């Protein structure tokens, strides 16, 4: 997977979780848990 593929996937995951990809963070627990699942943490 190339760098841009990863970034496109990351943006897609952020939007799917309800996170703003420009800010890249959220104060909502549900959104953060969603991103952790997608990151495989």
C-alpha positions in Angstrom: 0.0 0.0 0.0 1.4 3.4 -1.0 1.5 6.5 1.1 -1.4 8.1 -0.6 -3.5 4.9 -0.4 -3.0 4.9 3.3 -3.9 8.6 3.6 -7.1 8.0 1.5 -8.0 5.1 3.6 -7.3 7.1 6.8 -9.5 9.9 5.6 -12.3 7.5 4.7 -12.0 5.8 8.1 -12.1 9.2 9.9 -15.3 10.2 8.0 -16.9 6.8 8.6 -16.3 7.3 12.4 -17.7 10.8 12.4 -14.3 12.5 12.8 -13.2 15.6 10.9 -10.1 14.6 8.9 -8.8 18.2 8.9 -8.7 18.3 12.7 -7.7 14.7 13.1 -9.0 14.4 16.7 -12.2 14.2 18.6 -13.3 14.6 22.2 -16.1 12.0 21.7 -15.3 8.6 23.2 -17.3 6.7 20.6 -15.4 8.3 17.7 -12.1 7.6 19.3 -13.0 3.9 19.9 -14.1 3.6 16.3 -10.8 4.9 15.1 -8.9 2.6 17.4 -10.8 -0.4 16.0 -9.9 0.6 12.5 -6.2 1.2 13.4 -6.1 -2.3 14.9 -4.8 -1.0 18.3 
